[in-house]
Amino acid sequence: MGENGARNGEAVIGGANDDSTRGVASRIVRDGTPVMAVGSLVAGLAAYAFQALGGRALGDSGFAPVAALLSVHSLILAVLLTPVELLTVRRLTLARGGAPDEHDRRSITVTSTAAILLMVAFVAATLGRFFTGKPEYVWIGAAVVATHALFALGRGSLAGRGRYVAYGAVSALAAVLRVALAAVWLALAPTDLSLAWTVALPPLIILLWLPFRRPPERVKVPPRAGSGALMAGFVLAGAISQAFVLVGPLVAGAIVTDPAAVARVVSTVFVAFSLARAPLLLAQNLAARLLAGLTKLVARNAHGELRSWSRRLGLVGLIITPVAFLAGEWVGPRLIELLFGASFRPSPLVAGLAMAACALAAASVFLDQVLIALGATGKLAGAWTVALTVGGLSLWLLDGPADVRVSAAVLGGELAALIAVLIAAELAHPESPDSGYDLVKRAMDMVGGLVLVIILLPFQLLLGLMVRIDSPGPILFRQTRVGKNDRPFTMTKFRTMVAGADDAPLLRHLATMVESGYIRPDRAAAGPHLWIDDDPRVTRMGRFLRRGSLDELPNLWNVVRGHMSLVGPRPLVPAEVELLDPEARVRHKVRPGLTGLAQVMGGSDSTFGERAYWDLEYVTKRSLLLDLRILLKTPLAAVRRPG
């Protein structure tokens, strides 16, 4: 996996920063987004306070009808009303940008009406099982959905017009008002019905902010045909994505064999997932802000930046999942017992699974916004359909207590969802893979790269520490390389040379190639080898890293970001590319790789011409089977290389 530019030219070209992405992040900090985040955090804490207040006042059996109402309401909110909010954000953002839109008032009316009817139908059908036979819950359910439909439309209007401070304020105040009303009503009439009514009234506070007022200069964008399909795809994706977390308590109650245990299982699973949903609730409240920024990138055709956002969000989700599991397993049961009482305490396994699943779900919420901004809700729905299949199979195949089965199935489905949505985001861009092989290979790169990053992260941290101890200077080295279609990118690797190394040895090495002419593909080519023998710039730790190509492990981040592939010709520095003849330049028809055919066939002992020959051989004969063979041969080829 070694090459001249990577190993011999660390001091030649520095890395580049993504200024445009940094600019987006900077604007987010300045335009009121922190207030929006704080408001969302307050809303989440107030939601927990509401549930704890009701659970302690009513007990697990008395709180069960309210828990069922909140579960269904949260599902309807996420599936039907969140699309109303986010597509309103998208419509208004595109209107300000002067781009055409695919959203209309009919979609809002139909979706909101469907939400109310769905709540009424569910409550009426399950009065005896979940709502203790009280018909009042039918009216309460209808009122809850109707007021929250208005709330969703109002918040979408605020975010779509950039009023992020108002968005955060109304989110926090509505949740705090619900807690205050619950405290008063439970003191006067401690019943489940009085607590349930407090869910319906606070959203009306949105009207104080006049979210539907028209600005003096309003840009009207006529809706295009197919706006209903855009909403339908969003609704289908939302239905599946939220079903994992929100329907969990109801599924657990449905599969319990002992009728007497239904209320306990429903309440326990509901509280476990409610506590674990803290990052998910925050993500849902901040989704409108992220969507506004991503939609502006779409209006500017900045698809490269969109790709960067999707890959980073997916990677963060996979990294935080094991941390969330351990935190939930250790803290969850104790915290739930403290807040709700001993009767609500779940097992550590259930708490850990719930926390990990909700962490993945939060990452997926952010990742979904990339597809929504692109208007690719059909692909979003397809990705979540795959995830639903995985979750359903997990529930069917697993055995054990109902709460454990449901929690594990939710985690499996959320993991499948994150990967599927990440792949769908790649395919939604104009530069999507144009063949079946490219599609499968890119999927393998994303999944394999993410898995390897997570598995090898502790090892990479250890190597980074050793680099730092061995010699002064940065741990990582960044260098401009030439990628697919001759596009430059910044490659990351461990530093193997002394900081501030002189470029003279590399320049002399390349000069020997200039004397012999352009580099041509030749299996028996003579000339200098790829590496500089006894390079004085290489540190002691650098020689150790190079011996097994361990210095190139950070290239996995380039694989995840789409600059590189797991398998392909190794990327070259621009100075070396200038020495390639036209036939050898064919190597840039594909993504450069972490490893390649040249590395397993010859490695550092190859000449420049021999490497060009194997690179051309790979490009002309590439296939999934060849990629697999190269991956299997790479470990042995790496350990037999000199340092």
TABELPE-V548261 format. One record per backbone hydrogen bond with DSSP energy under -0.5 kcal/mol. NH is the residue of the N-H (numbers start at 1). CO is the residue of the C=O. E is the energy in kcal/mol with one decimal. If there is no record, write none. Layout:
nh->NH co->CO e->E
nh->NH co->CO e->E
This chain:
nh->7 co->3 e->-2.5
nh->8 co->4 e->-2.5
nh->9 co->5 e->-1.0
nh->12 co->9 e->-1.7
nh->13 co->9 e->-0.6
nh->19 co->17 e->-1.6
nh->22 co->18 e->-2.2
nh->23 co->19 e->-2.5
nh->24 co->20 e->-2.0
nh->25 co->21 e->-2.2
nh->26 co->22 e->-2.4
nh->27 co->23 e->-2.3
nh->28 co->24 e->-2.0
nh->29 co->25 e->-1.5
nh->30 co->26 e->-1.5
nh->31 co->27 e->-1.7
nh->33 co->28 e->-1.0
nh->36 co->32 e->-1.8
nh->37 co->33 e->-2.7
nh->38 co->34 e->-2.6
nh->39 co->35 e->-2.7
nh->40 co->36 e->-2.0
nh->41 co->37 e->-2.4
nh->42 co->38 e->-2.7
nh->43 co->39 e->-2.2
nh->44 co->40 e->-2.2
nh->45 co->41 e->-2.5
nh->46 co->42 e->-2.6
nh->47 co->43 e->-1.9
nh->48 co->44 e->-1.8
nh->49 co->45 e->-2.3
nh->50 co->46 e->-2.4
nh->51 co->47 e->-2.0
nh->52 co->48 e->-2.9
nh->53 co->49 e->-2.6
nh->54 co->50 e->-2.4
nh->55 co->51 e->-2.9
nh->56 co->52 e->-2.4
nh->57 co->53 e->-1.8
nh->58 co->54 e->-2.4
nh->59 co->55 e->-2.2
nh->62 co->58 e->-0.8
nh->63 co->59 e->-2.2
nh->64 co->60 e->-0.8
nh->67 co->63 e->-2.7
nh->68 co->64 e->-2.4
nh->69 co->65 e->-2.3
nh->70 co->66 e->-2.8
nh->71 co->67 e->-2.2
nh->72 co->68 e->-2.3
nh->73 co->69 e->-2.7
nh->74 co->70 e->-2.8
nh->75 co->71 e->-2.0
nh->76 co->72 e->-2.7
nh->77 co->73 e->-2.9
nh->78 co->74 e->-2.4
nh->79 co->75 e->-2.7
nh->80 co->76 e->-2.6
nh->81 co->76 e->-1.7
nh->82 co->77 e->-2.4
nh->84 co->80 e->-0.8
nh->85 co->81 e->-2.1
nh->86 co->82 e->-3.1
nh->87 co->83 e->-2.5
nh->88 co->84 e->-1.2
nh->89 co->85 e->-1.9
nh->90 co->86 e->-2.4
nh->91 co->87 e->-2.4
nh->92 co->88 e->-2.4
nh->93 co->89 e->-2.4
nh->94 co->90 e->-2.5
nh->95 co->91 e->-1.8
nh->96 co->92 e->-1.9
nh->97 co->93 e->-1.5
nh->98 co->94 e->-0.8
nh->98 co->95 e->-0.6
nh->99 co->94 e->-2.1
nh->101 co->222 e->-0.6
nh->108 co->104 e->-1.1
nh->109 co->105 e->-2.4
nh->110 co->106 e->-2.7
nh->111 co->107 e->-2.3
nh->112 co->108 e->-2.5
nh->113 co->109 e->-2.3
nh->114 co->110 e->-2.3
nh->115 co->111 e->-1.9
nh->116 co->112 e->-1.9
nh->117 co->113 e->-2.4
nh->118 co->114 e->-2.4
nh->119 co->115 e->-2.0
nh->120 co->116 e->-2.3
nh->121 co->117 e->-2.6
nh->122 co->118 e->-2.3
nh->123 co->119 e->-2.5
nh->124 co->120 e->-2.4
nh->125 co->121 e->-2.0
nh->126 co->122 e->-1.6
nh->127 co->124 e->-0.7
nh->130 co->126 e->-2.6
nh->131 co->126 e->-1.0
nh->131 co->127 e->-0.9
nh->133 co->127 e->-3.1
nh->134 co->131 e->-2.2
nh->135 co->133 e->-0.7
nh->137 co->134 e->-1.5
nh->138 co->135 e->-1.8
nh->139 co->135 e->-0.7
nh->140 co->136 e->-2.3
nh->141 co->137 e->-2.7
nh->142 co->138 e->-1.9
nh->143 co->139 e->-2.4
nh->144 co->140 e->-2.6
nh->145 co->141 e->-2.1
nh->146 co->142 e->-2.3
nh->147 co->143 e->-2.3
nh->148 co->144 e->-1.7
nh->149 co->145 e->-1.9
nh->150 co->146 e->-1.6
nh->151 co->147 e->-1.9
nh->152 co->148 e->-2.5
nh->153 co->149 e->-2.1
nh->154 co->150 e->-2.3
nh->155 co->151 e->-2.6
nh->156 co->152 e->-2.2
nh->157 co->153 e->-1.8
nh->158 co->154 e->-2.0
nh->159 co->155 e->-2.7
nh->160 co->156 e->-2.5
nh->161 co->157 e->-1.1
nh->162 co->159 e->-1.7
nh->163 co->158 e->-2.9
nh->164 co->162 e->-1.5
nh->167 co->163 e->-1.9
nh->168 co->164 e->-2.3
nh->169 co->165 e->-2.4
nh->170 co->166 e->-2.5
nh->171 co->167 e->-1.8
nh->172 co->168 e->-2.0
nh->173 co->169 e->-2.7
nh->174 co->170 e->-2.1
nh->175 co->171 e->-1.4
nh->176 co->172 e->-2.5
nh->177 co->173 e->-2.7
nh->178 co->174 e->-1.6
nh->179 co->175 e->-1.6
nh->180 co->176 e->-2.3
nh->181 co->177 e->-2.6
nh->182 co->178 e->-2.2
nh->183 co->179 e->-2.4
nh->184 co->180 e->-2.1
nh->185 co->181 e->-3.0
nh->186 co->182 e->-2.5
nh->187 co->183 e->-1.3
nh->188 co->184 e->-1.7
nh->189 co->185 e->-3.6
nh->191 co->189 e->-2.5
nh->195 co->191 e->-1.7
nh->196 co->192 e->-2.2
nh->197 co->193 e->-2.0
nh->198 co->194 e->-0.8
nh->198 co->195 e->-0.6
nh->199 co->196 e->-1.5
nh->200 co->197 e->-1.2
nh->201 co->197 e->-0.9
nh->202 co->198 e->-0.7
nh->204 co->201 e->-1.9
nh->205 co->202 e->-2.3
nh->206 co->203 e->-1.8
nh->207 co->204 e->-1.6
nh->208 co->205 e->-1.6
nh->209 co->206 e->-1.5
nh->210 co->207 e->-1.4
nh->211 co->206 e->-0.5
nh->213 co->210 e->-1.3
nh->218 co->216 e->-0.7
nh->219 co->217 e->-0.5
nh->220 co->218 e->-0.6
nh->221 co->219 e->-0.5
nh->222 co->220 e->-0.5
nh->224 co->101 e->-1.0
nh->227 co->224 e->-1.0
nh->230 co->226 e->-1.7
nh->231 co->227 e->-2.1
nh->232 co->228 e->-2.7
nh->233 co->229 e->-2.6
nh->234 co->230 e->-1.7
nh->235 co->231 e->-2.9
nh->236 co->232 e->-2.5
nh->237 co->233 e->-2.2
nh->238 co->234 e->-2.8
nh->239 co->235 e->-2.7
nh->240 co->236 e->-1.9
nh->241 co->237 e->-2.8
nh->242 co->238 e->-2.4
nh->243 co->239 e->-1.0
nh->244 co->240 e->-0.9
nh->245 co->241 e->-0.6
nh->246 co->242 e->-2.6
nh->247 co->242 e->-0.5
nh->247 co->243 e->-1.4
nh->251 co->247 e->-2.8
nh->252 co->248 e->-2.8
nh->253 co->249 e->-2.1
nh->254 co->250 e->-1.9
nh->255 co->251 e->-1.8
nh->256 co->252 e->-0.7
nh->259 co->257 e->-0.7
nh->261 co->258 e->-1.8
nh->262 co->259 e->-1.2
nh->265 co->261 e->-2.5
nh->266 co->262 e->-2.8
nh->267 co->263 e->-2.3
nh->268 co->264 e->-2.5
nh->269 co->265 e->-2.6
nh->270 co->266 e->-2.3
nh->271 co->267 e->-2.5
nh->272 co->268 e->-2.3
nh->273 co->269 e->-2.4
nh->274 co->270 e->-2.3
nh->275 co->271 e->-2.5
nh->276 co->272 e->-1.8
nh->277 co->273 e->-1.2
nh->278 co->275 e->-1.1
nh->279 co->276 e->-0.6
nh->281 co->277 e->-3.4
nh->282 co->278 e->-2.0
nh->283 co->279 e->-2.2
nh->284 co->280 e->-2.6
nh->285 co->281 e->-2.0
nh->286 co->282 e->-1.8
nh->287 co->283 e->-1.1
nh->290 co->286 e->-2.1
nh->291 co->287 e->-2.8
nh->292 co->288 e->-1.8
nh->293 co->289 e->-1.6
nh->294 co->290 e->-2.6
nh->295 co->291 e->-2.7
nh->296 co->292 e->-1.5
nh->297 co->293 e->-1.4
nh->298 co->294 e->-1.9
nh->299 co->295 e->-2.2
nh->300 co->296 e->-1.3
nh->301 co->298 e->-1.5
nh->302 co->297 e->-2.9
nh->303 co->301 e->-1.6
nh->306 co->302 e->-1.5
nh->307 co->303 e->-2.2
nh->308 co->304 e->-1.9
nh->309 co->305 e->-2.2
nh->310 co->306 e->-2.3
nh->311 co->307 e->-2.3
nh->312 co->308 e->-2.2
nh->313 co->309 e->-2.4
nh->314 co->310 e->-2.1
nh->315 co->311 e->-2.2
nh->316 co->312 e->-2.5
nh->317 co->313 e->-2.0
nh->318 co->314 e->-1.8
nh->319 co->315 e->-1.9
nh->320 co->316 e->-2.3
nh->321 co->317 e->-0.9
nh->322 co->318 e->-0.6
nh->323 co->319 e->-0.6
nh->324 co->320 e->-2.6
nh->325 co->321 e->-2.3
nh->326 co->322 e->-2.1
nh->327 co->323 e->-2.3
nh->328 co->324 e->-2.8
nh->329 co->325 e->-2.5
nh->330 co->326 e->-1.8
nh->331 co->327 e->-2.9
nh->332 co->327 e->-0.7
nh->332 co->328 e->-1.2
nh->333 co->328 e->-0.5
nh->335 co->331 e->-2.6
nh->336 co->332 e->-2.7
nh->337 co->333 e->-2.1
nh->338 co->334 e->-2.1
nh->339 co->335 e->-2.4
nh->340 co->336 e->-3.1
nh->341 co->336 e->-0.8
nh->341 co->337 e->-1.0
nh->344 co->341 e->-1.4
nh->345 co->342 e->-1.3
nh->351 co->347 e->-2.3
nh->352 co->348 e->-2.5
nh->353 co->349 e->-2.7
nh->354 co->350 e->-2.5
nh->355 co->351 e->-2.1
nh->356 co->352 e->-2.4
nh->357 co->353 e->-2.5
nh->358 co->354 e->-2.2
nh->359 co->355 e->-1.9
nh->360 co->356 e->-2.1
nh->361 co->357 e->-2.3
nh->362 co->358 e->-2.2
nh->363 co->359 e->-1.9
nh->364 co->360 e->-2.2
nh->365 co->361 e->-2.1
nh->366 co->362 e->-1.7
nh->367 co->363 e->-2.4
nh->368 co->364 e->-2.8
nh->369 co->365 e->-0.8
nh->369 co->366 e->-0.7
nh->370 co->367 e->-1.3
nh->371 co->367 e->-0.8
nh->372 co->368 e->-2.2
nh->373 co->369 e->-2.7
nh->374 co->370 e->-1.5
nh->375 co->371 e->-0.5
nh->375 co->372 e->-1.2
nh->376 co->371 e->-2.5
nh->377 co->375 e->-0.9
nh->380 co->376 e->-1.6
nh->381 co->377 e->-2.4
nh->382 co->378 e->-2.1
nh->383 co->379 e->-2.3
nh->384 co->380 e->-1.9
nh->385 co->381 e->-1.7
nh->386 co->382 e->-1.7
nh->387 co->383 e->-1.7
nh->388 co->384 e->-2.4
nh->389 co->385 e->-1.9
nh->390 co->386 e->-1.9
nh->391 co->387 e->-2.6
nh->392 co->388 e->-2.7
nh->393 co->389 e->-2.3
nh->394 co->390 e->-2.2
nh->395 co->391 e->-2.2
nh->396 co->392 e->-2.0
nh->397 co->393 e->-2.5
nh->398 co->394 e->-2.3
nh->405 co->401 e->-2.5
nh->406 co->402 e->-2.4
nh->407 co->403 e->-2.0
nh->408 co->404 e->-2.6
nh->409 co->405 e->-2.3
nh->410 co->406 e->-2.3
nh->411 co->407 e->-2.0
nh->412 co->408 e->-2.4
nh->413 co->409 e->-2.4
nh->414 co->410 e->-2.5
nh->415 co->411 e->-2.3
nh->416 co->412 e->-2.2
nh->417 co->413 e->-2.2
nh->418 co->414 e->-2.4
nh->419 co->415 e->-1.9
nh->420 co->416 e->-2.5
nh->421 co->417 e->-3.1
nh->422 co->418 e->-2.0
nh->423 co->419 e->-2.1
nh->424 co->420 e->-2.5
nh->425 co->421 e->-2.4
nh->426 co->422 e->-1.5
nh->427 co->423 e->-2.1
nh->428 co->424 e->-1.2
nh->429 co->426 e->-1.0
nh->432 co->429 e->-1.3
nh->439 co->435 e->-2.4
nh->440 co->436 e->-2.5
nh->441 co->437 e->-2.7
nh->442 co->438 e->-2.4
nh->443 co->439 e->-2.2
nh->444 co->440 e->-2.5
nh->445 co->441 e->-2.5
nh->446 co->442 e->-2.4
nh->447 co->443 e->-2.6
nh->448 co->444 e->-2.7
nh->449 co->445 e->-2.6
nh->450 co->446 e->-2.2
nh->451 co->447 e->-2.5
nh->452 co->448 e->-2.6
nh->453 co->449 e->-2.3
nh->454 co->450 e->-2.1
nh->455 co->451 e->-2.7
nh->456 co->452 e->-2.7
nh->457 co->453 e->-0.7
nh->457 co->454 e->-0.6
nh->460 co->456 e->-2.8
nh->461 co->457 e->-2.4
nh->462 co->458 e->-2.0
nh->463 co->459 e->-2.4
nh->464 co->460 e->-2.6
nh->465 co->461 e->-2.0
nh->466 co->462 e->-2.1
nh->467 co->463 e->-2.4
nh->468 co->464 e->-2.1
nh->469 co->465 e->-2.2
nh->470 co->466 e->-2.2
nh->471 co->467 e->-1.6
nh->477 co->493 e->-3.5
nh->479 co->491 e->-2.1
nh->481 co->489 e->-3.0
nh->482 co->572 e->-2.3
nh->483 co->481 e->-0.5
nh->483 co->487 e->-3.5
nh->485 co->588 e->-3.6
nh->486 co->483 e->-1.4
nh->487 co->484 e->-1.4
nh->489 co->481 e->-2.2
nh->491 co->479 e->-3.1
nh->491 co->489 e->-0.7
nh->493 co->477 e->-2.0
nh->494 co->551 e->-2.6
nh->495 co->475 e->-2.7
nh->498 co->537 e->-2.3
nh->499 co->472 e->-0.7
nh->501 co->498 e->-1.1
nh->507 co->503 e->-2.4
nh->508 co->504 e->-2.5
nh->509 co->505 e->-1.9
nh->510 co->506 e->-2.7
nh->511 co->507 e->-1.9
nh->512 co->508 e->-1.3
nh->513 co->509 e->-0.7
nh->513 co->510 e->-0.7
nh->514 co->510 e->-1.8
nh->515 co->511 e->-1.8
nh->516 co->512 e->-0.7
nh->516 co->513 e->-0.5
nh->517 co->514 e->-1.0
nh->519 co->579 e->-3.6
nh->520 co->518 e->-0.6
nh->522 co->609 e->-1.9
nh->525 co->522 e->-1.5
nh->530 co->604 e->-0.7
nh->530 co->606 e->-1.5
nh->531 co->604 e->-0.8
nh->533 co->531 e->-0.6
nh->535 co->532 e->-0.9
nh->538 co->535 e->-1.3
nh->539 co->496 e->-2.5
nh->543 co->539 e->-2.1
nh->544 co->540 e->-1.5
nh->545 co->541 e->-2.5
nh->546 co->542 e->-2.6
nh->547 co->543 e->-1.7
nh->548 co->544 e->-0.9
nh->548 co->545 e->-0.5
nh->549 co->546 e->-0.9
nh->550 co->545 e->-2.4
nh->551 co->545 e->-0.7
nh->552 co->549 e->-1.2
nh->553 co->550 e->-1.6
nh->555 co->552 e->-1.8
nh->556 co->553 e->-2.3
nh->557 co->554 e->-1.6
nh->558 co->554 e->-0.6
nh->558 co->555 e->-0.5
nh->559 co->555 e->-1.8
nh->560 co->556 e->-2.4
nh->561 co->557 e->-2.0
nh->562 co->558 e->-0.6
nh->562 co->559 e->-0.9
nh->563 co->558 e->-1.7
nh->564 co->558 e->-1.5
nh->565 co->592 e->-2.9
nh->568 co->595 e->-2.5
nh->572 co->482 e->-0.6
nh->576 co->573 e->-0.9
nh->577 co->573 e->-1.8
nh->578 co->574 e->-1.6
nh->579 co->576 e->-1.4
nh->580 co->577 e->-1.7
nh->581 co->519 e->-2.1
nh->585 co->581 e->-1.4
nh->586 co->583 e->-1.2
nh->587 co->584 e->-1.5
nh->588 co->585 e->-1.9
nh->589 co->586 e->-2.3
nh->590 co->587 e->-1.1
nh->592 co->563 e->-0.5
nh->593 co->569 e->-1.8
nh->594 co->565 e->-1.9
nh->595 co->566 e->-1.4
nh->600 co->596 e->-1.6
nh->601 co->597 e->-1.7
nh->602 co->598 e->-2.0
nh->603 co->598 e->-2.2
nh->605 co->602 e->-1.1
nh->606 co->603 e->-1.5
nh->608 co->528 e->-1.0
nh->611 co->607 e->-2.3
nh->612 co->608 e->-2.1
nh->613 co->609 e->-1.9
nh->614 co->610 e->-2.3
nh->615 co->611 e->-2.4
nh->616 co->612 e->-2.2
nh->617 co->613 e->-2.2
nh->618 co->614 e->-2.1
nh->619 co->615 e->-2.3
nh->620 co->616 e->-2.0
nh->621 co->617 e->-1.5
nh->622 co->618 e->-1.0
nh->627 co->623 e->-2.4
nh->628 co->624 e->-2.3
nh->629 co->625 e->-2.2
nh->630 co->626 e->-2.3
nh->631 co->627 e->-2.3
nh->632 co->628 e->-2.2
nh->633 co->629 e->-1.8
nh->634 co->630 e->-1.3
nh->635 co->631 e->-0.6
nh->637 co->633 e->-2.1
nh->638 co->634 e->-2.5
nh->639 co->635 e->-2.0
nh->640 co->636 e->-1.2
nh->641 co->638 e->-1.1
